[in-house]
Amino acid sequence: MRLAPYDVAMPSGPASVEPPDPPLTDGRVRLRVLREDDLPRLVEEGSDETTARWVNVPVPYGEAEAREELHTMTAGWHDPAFPLALVIADAATDEYCGLVLLLREHPHDIMEMAYGVHPAARRRGLVTAAIRLAAPWAFTALGVARLEARTDPENLASQRALARAGFTREGLERSSRSIQGERRDMICWSLLPADLDQKGSPADPRT
Ligand SMILES: CC(C)(COP(=O)(O)OP(=O)(O)OC[C@H]1O[C@@H](n2cnc3c(N)ncnc32)[C@H](O)[C@@H]1OP(=O)(O)O)[C@@H](O)C(=O)NCCC(=O)NCCS
């Protein structure tokens, strides 16, 4: 499964979760559940070199692998062994642009956020927008007390997105995760409910 970071699963959060209804949107992106017609975009994203550099996607990644992910990423809504997966869709066209995952392997009320954007949709602020929508929902609808995220120190895009979305950089974890079979140091980031601004979205540290 993509991005599963632990050897021992300790599912967190409620067993069964309703996707946000109405869907979370800021007018530019809308977060919705993954669908069968997203498969071609999933294949393109999963087989992208940059995705495979930072994320534990199977290599090579084709339709069979995308179908497997479609299965695990829709199962999470009723099975805590799997992540909650929200598609980052273009609010105007509903086209798949990427994924935000809430990983449930942590104990208690901590979840880890992971994400990826289709190569053609990168550098348009979409993941930042999606994190800013998904984080408050996780706090209020799921009772999450702490959101975590981990980035490779060399993954600048991911770090900038987290900082932009209001996460705090906590520090370097040595040999923290295995990515594509190689032990890697990871920077741990966190976001707490108290970090939200008065509008209920993560405060932008640069405004
Ligand atoms: C990381 C990733 C999700 C970012 O998605 P995105 O939608 O392109 O990000 P945004 O457009 O919201 O940009 C966020 C910030 O990163 C910066 N950025 C984006 N791509 C960058 C790059 N290749 N190099 C440096 N900075 C980059 C943007 O300029 C922006 O910073 P700013 O607001 O200070 O200008 C995307 O690059 C991706 O899918 N990468 C492969 C998978 C991955 O790394 N997942 C995360 C694993 S921890």
PDBQT file of the ligand as one rigid body, heavy atoms in Angstrom, charges set to zero:
ROOT
HETATM    1  C1  LIG A 301       4.999  17.831  -3.358  1.00  0.00    +0.000 C 
HETATM    2  C2  LIG A 301       3.817  18.080  -4.296  1.00  0.00    +0.000 C 
HETATM    3  C3  LIG A 301       2.614  17.317  -3.739  1.00  0.00    +0.000 C 
HETATM    4  C4  LIG A 301       3.528  19.579  -4.309  1.00  0.00    +0.000 C 
HETATM    5  O1  LIG A 301       2.284  19.775  -4.981  1.00  0.00    +0.000 OA
HETATM    6  P1  LIG A 301       1.945  21.138  -5.736  1.00  0.00    +0.000 P 
HETATM    7  O2  LIG A 301       0.460  21.188  -5.908  1.00  0.00    +0.000 OA
HETATM    8  O3  LIG A 301       2.781  21.235  -6.954  1.00  0.00    +0.000 OA
HETATM    9  O4  LIG A 301       2.421  22.210  -4.660  1.00  0.00    +0.000 OA
HETATM   10  P2  LIG A 301       1.975  23.727  -4.630  1.00  0.00    +0.000 P 
HETATM   11  O5  LIG A 301       1.744  24.228  -6.022  1.00  0.00    +0.000 OA
HETATM   12  O6  LIG A 301       0.884  23.853  -3.616  1.00  0.00    +0.000 OA
HETATM   13  O7  LIG A 301       3.292  24.413  -4.142  1.00  0.00    +0.000 OA
HETATM   14  C5  LIG A 301       3.670  24.428  -2.783  1.00  0.00    +0.000 C 
HETATM   15  C6  LIG A 301       4.960  25.186  -2.654  1.00  0.00    +0.000 C 
HETATM   16  O8  LIG A 301       6.025  24.394  -3.182  1.00  0.00    +0.000 OA
HETATM   17  C7  LIG A 301       6.708  25.116  -4.178  1.00  0.00    +0.000 C 
HETATM   18  N1  LIG A 301       7.114  24.141  -5.182  1.00  0.00    +0.000 N 
HETATM   19  C8  LIG A 301       6.314  23.388  -5.951  1.00  0.00    +0.000 A 
HETATM   20  N2  LIG A 301       7.060  22.569  -6.721  1.00  0.00    +0.000 NA
HETATM   21  C9  LIG A 301       8.353  22.838  -6.412  1.00  0.00    +0.000 A 
HETATM   22  C10 LIG A 301       9.585  22.302  -6.853  1.00  0.00    +0.000 A 
HETATM   23  N3  LIG A 301       9.626  21.326  -7.757  1.00  0.00    +0.000 N 
HETATM   24  N4  LIG A 301      10.723  22.803  -6.295  1.00  0.00    +0.000 NA
HETATM   25  C11 LIG A 301      10.682  23.775  -5.364  1.00  0.00    +0.000 A 
HETATM   26  N5  LIG A 301       9.526  24.295  -4.878  1.00  0.00    +0.000 NA
HETATM   27  C12 LIG A 301       8.377  23.830  -5.413  1.00  0.00    +0.000 A 
HETATM   28  C13 LIG A 301       5.724  26.114  -4.712  1.00  0.00    +0.000 C 
HETATM   29  O9  LIG A 301       6.371  27.231  -5.299  1.00  0.00    +0.000 OA
HETATM   30  C14 LIG A 301       5.001  26.478  -3.439  1.00  0.00    +0.000 C 
HETATM   31  O10 LIG A 301       5.810  27.328  -2.651  1.00  0.00    +0.000 OA
HETATM   32  P3  LIG A 301       5.405  28.854  -2.422  1.00  0.00    +0.000 P 
HETATM   33  O11 LIG A 301       3.961  28.844  -2.015  1.00  0.00    +0.000 OA
HETATM   34  O12 LIG A 301       6.337  29.261  -1.354  1.00  0.00    +0.000 OA
HETATM   35  O13 LIG A 301       5.625  29.501  -3.749  1.00  0.00    +0.000 OA
HETATM   36  C15 LIG A 301       4.091  17.626  -5.751  1.00  0.00    +0.000 C 
HETATM   37  O14 LIG A 301       5.304  18.212  -6.172  1.00  0.00    +0.000 OA
HETATM   38  C16 LIG A 301       4.190  16.121  -5.894  1.00  0.00    +0.000 C 
HETATM   39  O15 LIG A 301       3.179  15.451  -6.136  1.00  0.00    +0.000 OA
HETATM   40  N6  LIG A 301       5.397  15.539  -5.750  1.00  0.00    +0.000 N 
HETATM   41  C17 LIG A 301       5.566  14.100  -5.850  1.00  0.00    +0.000 C 
HETATM   42  C18 LIG A 301       4.953  13.370  -4.662  1.00  0.00    +0.000 C 
HETATM   43  C19 LIG A 301       5.453  13.936  -3.341  1.00  0.00    +0.000 C 
HETATM   44  O16 LIG A 301       6.548  14.435  -3.207  1.00  0.00    +0.000 OA
HETATM   45  N7  LIG A 301       4.598  13.784  -2.312  1.00  0.00    +0.000 N 
HETATM   46  C20 LIG A 301       4.903  14.247  -0.965  1.00  0.00    +0.000 C 
HETATM   47  C21 LIG A 301       5.697  13.230  -0.234  1.00  0.00    +0.000 C 
HETATM   48  S1  LIG A 301       6.164  13.867   1.408  1.00  0.00    +0.000 SA
ENDROOT
TORSDOF 0
